[in-house]
Amino acid sequence: MQARVVHRGRAALAALLLACGLGLAGEAAWVPAKAALAQVLLERAFARSLVEGRPVRPWPSADTEPVARLTLAGRSFIALRGSNGQALAFGPGHVPGTPEAGEPGTAVYAAHRDTQFAVLGDVKPGDAVSVTRRDGRTLRFRVTGRRVVPWDASGIDPDAPGWHLALSTCWPLDGLAPGPLRLVVEADLVKEG
């Protein structure tokens, strides 16, 4: 009788651990899946924005809209206005207070390391990055460097002379918990078109 109780207790514990593990795995898969689906909807909204010449929300309850298409390392992502947690759940965000790509200063885009900006691990100096803005202008940038910085001391100057681009994500790229470091990939404008 006591052996049966112990066996049932172990079975219940194993079932509970399995359920917790499946729940965590599902949650971990949900963020990248949501980001991938959102990019499909964002691509449609961005295409409409280009045609209609006005911001188009990707879904009725969205509190942001697509502002640019970023292309780097053979991948393309639609970036949203803003860089709050809700926007970043769906794609890269254009950081408020920084100019649009191609305007004087440093345009900054941020994204999660486990979704769109996981690709920053493959980007190196000399690589091309293109930005197609909502107004249809396409700008080409050349990566000049990468560095790891504290989240609150990036050294990025949105008012720097020239035309620059900074892409930022959490570091290390394979980290499992939030941390104080950011990877910043920097690029300079090469040409328009």
PyMOL commands that place a pseudoatom at each C-alpha (Angstrom):
pseudoatom trace, name=CA, resn=MET, resi=1, chain=A, elem=C, hetatm=0, pos=[0.000, 0.000, 0.000]
pseudoatom trace, name=CA, resn=GLN, resi=2, chain=A, elem=C, hetatm=0, pos=[2.747, 2.469, 0.928]
pseudoatom trace, name=CA, resn=ALA, resi=3, chain=A, elem=C, hetatm=0, pos=[4.621, 1.571, -2.292]
pseudoatom trace, name=CA, resn=ARG, resi=4, chain=A, elem=C, hetatm=0, pos=[1.491, 2.391, -4.288]
pseudoatom trace, name=CA, resn=VAL, resi=5, chain=A, elem=C, hetatm=0, pos=[1.210, 5.826, -2.645]
pseudoatom trace, name=CA, resn=VAL, resi=6, chain=A, elem=C, hetatm=0, pos=[4.881, 6.548, -3.350]
pseudoatom trace, name=CA, resn=HIS, resi=7, chain=A, elem=C, hetatm=0, pos=[4.447, 5.403, -6.964]
pseudoatom trace, name=CA, resn=ARG, resi=8, chain=A, elem=C, hetatm=0, pos=[1.358, 7.641, -7.403]
pseudoatom trace, name=CA, resn=GLY, resi=9, chain=A, elem=C, hetatm=0, pos=[3.234, 10.561, -5.860]
pseudoatom trace, name=CA, resn=ARG, resi=10, chain=A, elem=C, hetatm=0, pos=[6.145, 10.082, -8.236]
pseudoatom trace, name=CA, resn=ALA, resi=11, chain=A, elem=C, hetatm=0, pos=[3.797, 9.742, -11.202]
pseudoatom trace, name=CA, resn=ALA, resi=12, chain=A, elem=C, hetatm=0, pos=[1.965, 12.928, -10.186]
pseudoatom trace, name=CA, resn=LEU, resi=13, chain=A, elem=C, hetatm=0, pos=[5.260, 14.776, -9.774]
pseudoatom trace, name=CA, resn=ALA, resi=14, chain=A, elem=C, hetatm=0, pos=[6.477, 13.539, -13.167]
pseudoatom trace, name=CA, resn=ALA, resi=15, chain=A, elem=C, hetatm=0, pos=[3.199, 14.655, -14.788]
pseudoatom trace, name=CA, resn=LEU, resi=16, chain=A, elem=C, hetatm=0, pos=[3.464, 18.065, -13.135]
pseudoatom trace, name=CA, resn=LEU, resi=17, chain=A, elem=C, hetatm=0, pos=[7.073, 18.507, -14.272]
pseudoatom trace, name=CA, resn=LEU, resi=18, chain=A, elem=C, hetatm=0, pos=[6.164, 17.413, -17.800]
pseudoatom trace, name=CA, resn=ALA, resi=19, chain=A, elem=C, hetatm=0, pos=[3.268, 19.887, -17.907]
pseudoatom trace, name=CA, resn=CYS, resi=20, chain=A, elem=C, hetatm=0, pos=[5.527, 22.699, -16.671]
pseudoatom trace, name=CA, resn=GLY, resi=21, chain=A, elem=C, hetatm=0, pos=[8.191, 21.798, -19.223]
pseudoatom trace, name=CA, resn=LEU, resi=22, chain=A, elem=C, hetatm=0, pos=[5.663, 21.747, -22.053]
pseudoatom trace, name=CA, resn=GLY, resi=23, chain=A, elem=C, hetatm=0, pos=[4.273, 25.078, -20.892]
pseudoatom trace, name=CA, resn=LEU, resi=24, chain=A, elem=C, hetatm=0, pos=[7.721, 26.679, -20.862]
pseudoatom trace, name=CA, resn=ALA, resi=25, chain=A, elem=C, hetatm=0, pos=[8.564, 25.212, -24.267]
pseudoatom trace, name=CA, resn=GLY, resi=26, chain=A, elem=C, hetatm=0, pos=[5.285, 26.532, -25.657]
pseudoatom trace, name=CA, resn=GLU, resi=27, chain=A, elem=C, hetatm=0, pos=[5.945, 29.966, -24.228]
pseudoatom trace, name=CA, resn=ALA, resi=28, chain=A, elem=C, hetatm=0, pos=[9.464, 29.991, -25.677]
pseudoatom trace, name=CA, resn=ALA, resi=29, chain=A, elem=C, hetatm=0, pos=[8.122, 29.017, -29.109]
pseudoatom trace, name=CA, resn=TRP, resi=30, chain=A, elem=C, hetatm=0, pos=[5.295, 31.573, -28.931]
pseudoatom trace, name=CA, resn=VAL, resi=31, chain=A, elem=C, hetatm=0, pos=[7.496, 34.703, -29.058]
pseudoatom trace, name=CA, resn=PRO, resi=32, chain=A, elem=C, hetatm=0, pos=[9.329, 33.795, -32.312]
pseudoatom trace, name=CA, resn=ALA, resi=33, chain=A, elem=C, hetatm=0, pos=[6.105, 32.445, -33.854]
pseudoatom trace, name=CA, resn=LYS, resi=34, chain=A, elem=C, hetatm=0, pos=[4.235, 35.656, -32.996]
pseudoatom trace, name=CA, resn=ALA, resi=35, chain=A, elem=C, hetatm=0, pos=[7.077, 37.763, -34.415]
pseudoatom trace, name=CA, resn=ALA, resi=36, chain=A, elem=C, hetatm=0, pos=[7.112, 35.730, -37.655]
pseudoatom trace, name=CA, resn=LEU, resi=37, chain=A, elem=C, hetatm=0, pos=[3.330, 36.011, -38.136]
pseudoatom trace, name=CA, resn=ALA, resi=38, chain=A, elem=C, hetatm=0, pos=[3.444, 39.716, -37.325]
pseudoatom trace, name=CA, resn=GLN, resi=39, chain=A, elem=C, hetatm=0, pos=[6.058, 40.276, -40.033]
pseudoatom trace, name=CA, resn=VAL, resi=40, chain=A, elem=C, hetatm=0, pos=[3.595, 38.922, -42.643]
pseudoatom trace, name=CA, resn=LEU, resi=41, chain=A, elem=C, hetatm=0, pos=[0.925, 41.383, -41.487]
pseudoatom trace, name=CA, resn=LEU, resi=42, chain=A, elem=C, hetatm=0, pos=[3.475, 44.196, -41.197]
pseudoatom trace, name=CA, resn=GLU, resi=43, chain=A, elem=C, hetatm=0, pos=[4.736, 43.540, -44.748]
pseudoatom trace, name=CA, resn=ARG, resi=44, chain=A, elem=C, hetatm=0, pos=[1.170, 43.930, -46.074]
pseudoatom trace, name=CA, resn=ALA, resi=45, chain=A, elem=C, hetatm=0, pos=[0.627, 47.138, -44.107]
pseudoatom trace, name=CA, resn=PHE, resi=46, chain=A, elem=C, hetatm=0, pos=[3.996, 48.535, -45.238]
pseudoatom trace, name=CA, resn=ALA, resi=47, chain=A, elem=C, hetatm=0, pos=[3.171, 47.789, -48.889]
pseudoatom trace, name=CA, resn=ARG, resi=48, chain=A, elem=C, hetatm=0, pos=[-0.142, 49.621, -48.466]
pseudoatom trace, name=CA, resn=SER, resi=49, chain=A, elem=C, hetatm=0, pos=[1.672, 52.547, -46.814]
pseudoatom trace, name=CA, resn=LEU, resi=50, chain=A, elem=C, hetatm=0, pos=[3.964, 52.835, -49.845]
pseudoatom trace, name=CA, resn=VAL, resi=51, chain=A, elem=C, hetatm=0, pos=[1.011, 52.808, -52.265]
pseudoatom trace, name=CA, resn=GLU, resi=52, chain=A, elem=C, hetatm=0, pos=[-1.303, 55.053, -50.251]
pseudoatom trace, name=CA, resn=GLY, resi=53, chain=A, elem=C, hetatm=0, pos=[1.372, 57.466, -49.006]
pseudoatom trace, name=CA, resn=ARG, resi=54, chain=A, elem=C, hetatm=0, pos=[0.096, 57.346, -45.437]
pseudoatom trace, name=CA, resn=PRO, resi=55, chain=A, elem=C, hetatm=0, pos=[0.683, 55.219, -42.321]
pseudoatom trace, name=CA, resn=VAL, resi=56, chain=A, elem=C, hetatm=0, pos=[-1.342, 51.988, -42.308]
pseudoatom trace, name=CA, resn=ARG, resi=57, chain=A, elem=C, hetatm=0, pos=[-1.867, 50.003, -39.106]
pseudoatom trace, name=CA, resn=PRO, resi=58, chain=A, elem=C, hetatm=0, pos=[-1.120, 46.275, -39.533]
pseudoatom trace, name=CA, resn=TRP, resi=59, chain=A, elem=C, hetatm=0, pos=[-4.204, 45.191, -37.539]
pseudoatom trace, name=CA, resn=PRO, resi=60, chain=A, elem=C, hetatm=0, pos=[-7.082, 47.166, -36.007]
pseudoatom trace, name=CA, resn=SER, resi=61, chain=A, elem=C, hetatm=0, pos=[-5.842, 47.163, -32.397]
pseudoatom trace, name=CA, resn=ALA, resi=62, chain=A, elem=C, hetatm=0, pos=[-2.214, 48.035, -33.265]
pseudoatom trace, name=CA, resn=ASP, resi=63, chain=A, elem=C, hetatm=0, pos=[-0.926, 51.188, -31.551]
pseudoatom trace, name=CA, resn=THR, resi=64, chain=A, elem=C, hetatm=0, pos=[1.928, 51.543, -34.053]
pseudoatom trace, name=CA, resn=GLU, resi=65, chain=A, elem=C, hetatm=0, pos=[2.553, 51.285, -37.770]
pseudoatom trace, name=CA, resn=PRO, resi=66, chain=A, elem=C, hetatm=0, pos=[5.354, 50.176, -40.091]
pseudoatom trace, name=CA, resn=VAL, resi=67, chain=A, elem=C, hetatm=0, pos=[7.934, 52.859, -40.852]
pseudoatom trace, name=CA, resn=ALA, resi=68, chain=A, elem=C, hetatm=0, pos=[10.685, 51.038, -42.787]
pseudoatom trace, name=CA, resn=ARG, resi=69, chain=A, elem=C, hetatm=0, pos=[11.970, 47.800, -44.253]
pseudoatom trace, name=CA, resn=LEU, resi=70, chain=A, elem=C, hetatm=0, pos=[15.438, 46.798, -43.018]
pseudoatom trace, name=CA, resn=THR, resi=71, chain=A, elem=C, hetatm=0, pos=[17.427, 44.372, -45.174]
pseudoatom trace, name=CA, resn=LEU, resi=72, chain=A, elem=C, hetatm=0, pos=[20.631, 42.828, -43.821]
pseudoatom trace, name=CA, resn=ALA, resi=73, chain=A, elem=C, hetatm=0, pos=[22.440, 39.482, -43.923]
pseudoatom trace, name=CA, resn=GLY, resi=74, chain=A, elem=C, hetatm=0, pos=[20.020, 38.194, -46.557]
pseudoatom trace, name=CA, resn=ARG, resi=75, chain=A, elem=C, hetatm=0, pos=[16.958, 38.873, -44.388]
pseudoatom trace, name=CA, resn=SER, resi=76, chain=A, elem=C, hetatm=0, pos=[14.298, 41.561, -44.532]
pseudoatom trace, name=CA, resn=PHE, resi=77, chain=A, elem=C, hetatm=0, pos=[12.246, 42.910, -41.614]
pseudoatom trace, name=CA, resn=ILE, resi=78, chain=A, elem=C, hetatm=0, pos=[9.544, 45.534, -41.295]
pseudoatom trace, name=CA, resn=ALA, resi=79, chain=A, elem=C, hetatm=0, pos=[10.318, 48.043, -38.545]
pseudoatom trace, name=CA, resn=LEU, resi=80, chain=A, elem=C, hetatm=0, pos=[7.668, 49.747, -36.439]
pseudoatom trace, name=CA, resn=ARG, resi=81, chain=A, elem=C, hetatm=0, pos=[7.345, 53.228, -35.000]
pseudoatom trace, name=CA, resn=GLY, resi=82, chain=A, elem=C, hetatm=0, pos=[8.562, 53.086, -31.393]
pseudoatom trace, name=CA, resn=SER, resi=83, chain=A, elem=C, hetatm=0, pos=[10.705, 50.752, -29.367]
pseudoatom trace, name=CA, resn=ASN, resi=84, chain=A, elem=C, hetatm=0, pos=[8.519, 49.860, -26.414]
pseudoatom trace, name=CA, resn=GLY, resi=85, chain=A, elem=C, hetatm=0, pos=[8.072, 46.227, -25.416]
pseudoatom trace, name=CA, resn=GLN, resi=86, chain=A, elem=C, hetatm=0, pos=[4.795, 45.860, -27.288]
pseudoatom trace, name=CA, resn=ALA, resi=87, chain=A, elem=C, hetatm=0, pos=[6.256, 47.084, -30.592]
pseudoatom trace, name=CA, resn=LEU, resi=88, chain=A, elem=C, hetatm=0, pos=[9.396, 44.957, -30.200]
pseudoatom trace, name=CA, resn=ALA, resi=89, chain=A, elem=C, hetatm=0, pos=[7.251, 41.851, -29.692]
pseudoatom trace, name=CA, resn=PHE, resi=90, chain=A, elem=C, hetatm=0, pos=[6.327, 42.138, -33.374]
pseudoatom trace, name=CA, resn=GLY, resi=91, chain=A, elem=C, hetatm=0, pos=[9.471, 43.462, -35.043]
pseudoatom trace, name=CA, resn=PRO, resi=92, chain=A, elem=C, hetatm=0, pos=[12.307, 45.946, -34.904]
pseudoatom trace, name=CA, resn=GLY, resi=93, chain=A, elem=C, hetatm=0, pos=[11.372, 49.381, -33.635]
pseudoatom trace, name=CA, resn=HIS, resi=94, chain=A, elem=C, hetatm=0, pos=[12.586, 52.813, -34.691]
pseudoatom trace, name=CA, resn=VAL, resi=95, chain=A, elem=C, hetatm=0, pos=[13.774, 54.425, -31.444]
pseudoatom trace, name=CA, resn=PRO, resi=96, chain=A, elem=C, hetatm=0, pos=[11.928, 57.685, -30.680]
pseudoatom trace, name=CA, resn=GLY, resi=97, chain=A, elem=C, hetatm=0, pos=[14.090, 60.794, -30.620]
pseudoatom trace, name=CA, resn=THR, resi=98, chain=A, elem=C, hetatm=0, pos=[16.342, 59.528, -33.410]
pseudoatom trace, name=CA, resn=PRO, resi=99, chain=A, elem=C, hetatm=0, pos=[16.077, 60.699, -37.026]
pseudoatom trace, name=CA, resn=GLU, resi=100, chain=A, elem=C, hetatm=0, pos=[14.665, 58.595, -39.840]
pseudoatom trace, name=CA, resn=ALA, resi=101, chain=A, elem=C, hetatm=0, pos=[17.288, 56.693, -41.782]
pseudoatom trace, name=CA, resn=GLY, resi=102, chain=A, elem=C, hetatm=0, pos=[18.846, 59.047, -44.323]
pseudoatom trace, name=CA, resn=GLU, resi=103, chain=A, elem=C, hetatm=0, pos=[18.238, 62.191, -42.305]
pseudoatom trace, name=CA, resn=PRO, resi=104, chain=A, elem=C, hetatm=0, pos=[21.201, 63.913, -40.591]
pseudoatom trace, name=CA, resn=GLY, resi=105, chain=A, elem=C, hetatm=0, pos=[22.257, 62.142, -37.398]
pseudoatom trace, name=CA, resn=THR, resi=106, chain=A, elem=C, hetatm=0, pos=[21.999, 58.531, -36.264]
pseudoatom trace, name=CA, resn=ALA, resi=107, chain=A, elem=C, hetatm=0, pos=[18.820, 56.555, -36.900]
pseudoatom trace, name=CA, resn=VAL, resi=108, chain=A, elem=C, hetatm=0, pos=[18.477, 53.805, -34.297]
pseudoatom trace, name=CA, resn=TYR, resi=109, chain=A, elem=C, hetatm=0, pos=[16.513, 50.564, -34.608]
pseudoatom trace, name=CA, resn=ALA, resi=110, chain=A, elem=C, hetatm=0, pos=[16.220, 48.001, -31.805]
pseudoatom trace, name=CA, resn=ALA, resi=111, chain=A, elem=C, hetatm=0, pos=[14.857, 44.438, -31.799]
pseudoatom trace, name=CA, resn=HIS, resi=112, chain=A, elem=C, hetatm=0, pos=[14.901, 41.308, -29.691]
pseudoatom trace, name=CA, resn=ARG, resi=113, chain=A, elem=C, hetatm=0, pos=[17.926, 39.034, -29.946]
pseudoatom trace, name=CA, resn=ASP, resi=114, chain=A, elem=C, hetatm=0, pos=[15.785, 35.897, -30.217]
pseudoatom trace, name=CA, resn=THR, resi=115, chain=A, elem=C, hetatm=0, pos=[13.679, 37.142, -33.144]
pseudoatom trace, name=CA, resn=GLN, resi=116, chain=A, elem=C, hetatm=0, pos=[14.668, 39.520, -35.945]
pseudoatom trace, name=CA, resn=PHE, resi=117, chain=A, elem=C, hetatm=0, pos=[17.999, 40.784, -34.613]
pseudoatom trace, name=CA, resn=ALA, resi=118, chain=A, elem=C, hetatm=0, pos=[19.431, 37.322, -33.985]
pseudoatom trace, name=CA, resn=VAL, resi=119, chain=A, elem=C, hetatm=0, pos=[20.867, 37.991, -37.459]
pseudoatom trace, name=CA, resn=LEU, resi=120, chain=A, elem=C, hetatm=0, pos=[23.194, 40.663, -36.025]
pseudoatom trace, name=CA, resn=GLY, resi=121, chain=A, elem=C, hetatm=0, pos=[25.525, 37.836, -35.042]
pseudoatom trace, name=CA, resn=ASP, resi=122, chain=A, elem=C, hetatm=0, pos=[26.187, 37.298, -38.774]
pseudoatom trace, name=CA, resn=VAL, resi=123, chain=A, elem=C, hetatm=0, pos=[26.795, 40.975, -39.612]
pseudoatom trace, name=CA, resn=LYS, resi=124, chain=A, elem=C, hetatm=0, pos=[30.378, 42.208, -39.877]
pseudoatom trace, name=CA, resn=PRO, resi=125, chain=A, elem=C, hetatm=0, pos=[32.159, 45.411, -40.970]
pseudoatom trace, name=CA, resn=GLY, resi=126, chain=A, elem=C, hetatm=0, pos=[31.800, 46.022, -44.699]
pseudoatom trace, name=CA, resn=ASP, resi=127, chain=A, elem=C, hetatm=0, pos=[28.378, 44.349, -44.941]
pseudoatom trace, name=CA, resn=ALA, resi=128, chain=A, elem=C, hetatm=0, pos=[25.499, 46.205, -46.570]
pseudoatom trace, name=CA, resn=VAL, resi=129, chain=A, elem=C, hetatm=0, pos=[22.304, 47.252, -44.814]
pseudoatom trace, name=CA, resn=SER, resi=130, chain=A, elem=C, hetatm=0, pos=[19.464, 48.827, -46.756]
pseudoatom trace, name=CA, resn=VAL, resi=131, chain=A, elem=C, hetatm=0, pos=[16.544, 50.775, -45.362]
pseudoatom trace, name=CA, resn=THR, resi=132, chain=A, elem=C, hetatm=0, pos=[13.413, 51.439, -47.391]
pseudoatom trace, name=CA, resn=ARG, resi=133, chain=A, elem=C, hetatm=0, pos=[11.443, 54.188, -45.741]
pseudoatom trace, name=CA, resn=ARG, resi=134, chain=A, elem=C, hetatm=0, pos=[7.683, 54.612, -45.738]
pseudoatom trace, name=CA, resn=ASP, resi=135, chain=A, elem=C, hetatm=0, pos=[8.069, 57.428, -48.289]
pseudoatom trace, name=CA, resn=GLY, resi=136, chain=A, elem=C, hetatm=0, pos=[9.607, 54.915, -50.741]
pseudoatom trace, name=CA, resn=ARG, resi=137, chain=A, elem=C, hetatm=0, pos=[13.213, 56.097, -50.460]
pseudoatom trace, name=CA, resn=THR, resi=138, chain=A, elem=C, hetatm=0, pos=[15.757, 53.281, -50.242]
pseudoatom trace, name=CA, resn=LEU, resi=139, chain=A, elem=C, hetatm=0, pos=[19.066, 54.051, -48.567]
pseudoatom trace, name=CA, resn=ARG, resi=140, chain=A, elem=C, hetatm=0, pos=[22.168, 51.891, -48.522]
pseudoatom trace, name=CA, resn=PHE, resi=141, chain=A, elem=C, hetatm=0, pos=[24.471, 51.774, -45.517]
pseudoatom trace, name=CA, resn=ARG, resi=142, chain=A, elem=C, hetatm=0, pos=[27.816, 50.024, -44.970]
pseudoatom trace, name=CA, resn=VAL, resi=143, chain=A, elem=C, hetatm=0, pos=[28.561, 48.440, -41.579]
pseudoatom trace, name=CA, resn=THR, resi=144, chain=A, elem=C, hetatm=0, pos=[31.541, 50.183, -39.974]
pseudoatom trace, name=CA, resn=GLY, resi=145, chain=A, elem=C, hetatm=0, pos=[31.723, 48.279, -36.698]
pseudoatom trace, name=CA, resn=ARG, resi=146, chain=A, elem=C, hetatm=0, pos=[30.114, 46.393, -33.846]
pseudoatom trace, name=CA, resn=ARG, resi=147, chain=A, elem=C, hetatm=0, pos=[30.529, 46.805, -30.131]
pseudoatom trace, name=CA, resn=VAL, resi=148, chain=A, elem=C, hetatm=0, pos=[29.054, 45.608, -26.854]
pseudoatom trace, name=CA, resn=VAL, resi=149, chain=A, elem=C, hetatm=0, pos=[27.998, 48.364, -24.450]
pseudoatom trace, name=CA, resn=PRO, resi=150, chain=A, elem=C, hetatm=0, pos=[26.047, 48.789, -21.200]
pseudoatom trace, name=CA, resn=TRP, resi=151, chain=A, elem=C, hetatm=0, pos=[22.360, 49.415, -21.928]
pseudoatom trace, name=CA, resn=ASP, resi=152, chain=A, elem=C, hetatm=0, pos=[22.538, 52.882, -20.402]
pseudoatom trace, name=CA, resn=ALA, resi=153, chain=A, elem=C, hetatm=0, pos=[25.865, 53.965, -21.939]
pseudoatom trace, name=CA, resn=SER, resi=154, chain=A, elem=C, hetatm=0, pos=[25.642, 53.164, -25.645]
pseudoatom trace, name=CA, resn=GLY, resi=155, chain=A, elem=C, hetatm=0, pos=[27.483, 56.274, -26.818]
pseudoatom trace, name=CA, resn=ILE, resi=156, chain=A, elem=C, hetatm=0, pos=[25.015, 56.611, -29.708]
pseudoatom trace, name=CA, resn=ASP, resi=157, chain=A, elem=C, hetatm=0, pos=[24.516, 60.269, -30.597]
pseudoatom trace, name=CA, resn=PRO, resi=158, chain=A, elem=C, hetatm=0, pos=[21.291, 60.833, -32.557]
pseudoatom trace, name=CA, resn=ASP, resi=159, chain=A, elem=C, hetatm=0, pos=[22.572, 64.302, -33.470]
pseudoatom trace, name=CA, resn=ALA, resi=160, chain=A, elem=C, hetatm=0, pos=[26.012, 63.196, -34.711]
pseudoatom trace, name=CA, resn=PRO, resi=161, chain=A, elem=C, hetatm=0, pos=[27.187, 64.924, -37.895]
pseudoatom trace, name=CA, resn=GLY, resi=162, chain=A, elem=C, hetatm=0, pos=[26.669, 62.815, -41.012]
pseudoatom trace, name=CA, resn=TRP, resi=163, chain=A, elem=C, hetatm=0, pos=[24.165, 60.096, -41.841]
pseudoatom trace, name=CA, resn=HIS, resi=164, chain=A, elem=C, hetatm=0, pos=[24.431, 57.014, -39.666]
pseudoatom trace, name=CA, resn=LEU, resi=165, chain=A, elem=C, hetatm=0, pos=[22.508, 53.918, -38.662]
pseudoatom trace, name=CA, resn=ALA, resi=166, chain=A, elem=C, hetatm=0, pos=[22.691, 51.915, -35.412]
pseudoatom trace, name=CA, resn=LEU, resi=167, chain=A, elem=C, hetatm=0, pos=[21.069, 48.509, -34.875]
pseudoatom trace, name=CA, resn=SER, resi=168, chain=A, elem=C, hetatm=0, pos=[20.824, 47.363, -31.258]
pseudoatom trace, name=CA, resn=THR, resi=169, chain=A, elem=C, hetatm=0, pos=[19.859, 44.176, -29.432]
pseudoatom trace, name=CA, resn=CYS, resi=170, chain=A, elem=C, hetatm=0, pos=[20.521, 42.428, -26.129]
pseudoatom trace, name=CA, resn=TRP, resi=171, chain=A, elem=C, hetatm=0, pos=[23.867, 40.719, -25.556]
pseudoatom trace, name=CA, resn=PRO, resi=172, chain=A, elem=C, hetatm=0, pos=[24.857, 37.925, -25.504]
pseudoatom trace, name=CA, resn=LEU, resi=173, chain=A, elem=C, hetatm=0, pos=[22.804, 36.770, -28.475]
pseudoatom trace, name=CA, resn=ASP, resi=174, chain=A, elem=C, hetatm=0, pos=[22.313, 33.318, -26.959]
pseudoatom trace, name=CA, resn=GLY, resi=175, chain=A, elem=C, hetatm=0, pos=[21.410, 34.663, -23.517]
pseudoatom trace, name=CA, resn=LEU, resi=176, chain=A, elem=C, hetatm=0, pos=[18.348, 33.302, -21.765]
pseudoatom trace, name=CA, resn=ALA, resi=177, chain=A, elem=C, hetatm=0, pos=[17.723, 36.106, -19.294]
pseudoatom trace, name=CA, resn=PRO, resi=178, chain=A, elem=C, hetatm=0, pos=[17.633, 39.887, -19.660]
pseudoatom trace, name=CA, resn=GLY, resi=179, chain=A, elem=C, hetatm=0, pos=[20.980, 41.491, -19.052]
pseudoatom trace, name=CA, resn=PRO, resi=180, chain=A, elem=C, hetatm=0, pos=[22.656, 44.887, -18.918]
pseudoatom trace, name=CA, resn=LEU, resi=181, chain=A, elem=C, hetatm=0, pos=[24.604, 44.636, -22.191]
pseudoatom trace, name=CA, resn=ARG, resi=182, chain=A, elem=C, hetatm=0, pos=[23.661, 45.531, -25.764]
pseudoatom trace, name=CA, resn=LEU, resi=183, chain=A, elem=C, hetatm=0, pos=[25.226, 44.697, -29.112]
pseudoatom trace, name=CA, resn=VAL, resi=184, chain=A, elem=C, hetatm=0, pos=[25.334, 47.785, -31.332]
pseudoatom trace, name=CA, resn=VAL, resi=185, chain=A, elem=C, hetatm=0, pos=[26.034, 47.437, -35.055]
pseudoatom trace, name=CA, resn=GLU, resi=186, chain=A, elem=C, hetatm=0, pos=[26.946, 50.773, -36.635]
pseudoatom trace, name=CA, resn=ALA, resi=187, chain=A, elem=C, hetatm=0, pos=[26.749, 51.760, -40.297]
pseudoatom trace, name=CA, resn=ASP, resi=188, chain=A, elem=C, hetatm=0, pos=[27.246, 54.846, -42.451]
pseudoatom trace, name=CA, resn=LEU, resi=189, chain=A, elem=C, hetatm=0, pos=[25.206, 55.993, -45.439]
pseudoatom trace, name=CA, resn=VAL, resi=190, chain=A, elem=C, hetatm=0, pos=[26.734, 55.008, -48.768]
pseudoatom trace, name=CA, resn=LYS, resi=191, chain=A, elem=C, hetatm=0, pos=[24.039, 56.078, -51.213]
pseudoatom trace, name=CA, resn=GLU, resi=192, chain=A, elem=C, hetatm=0, pos=[20.367, 56.436, -51.899]
pseudoatom trace, name=CA, resn=GLY, resi=193, chain=A, elem=C, hetatm=0, pos=[18.603, 54.170, -54.337]
for i in range(1, 193): cmd.bond("trace and resi %d" % i, "trace and resi %d" % (i + 1))
show_as sticks, trace
zoom trace
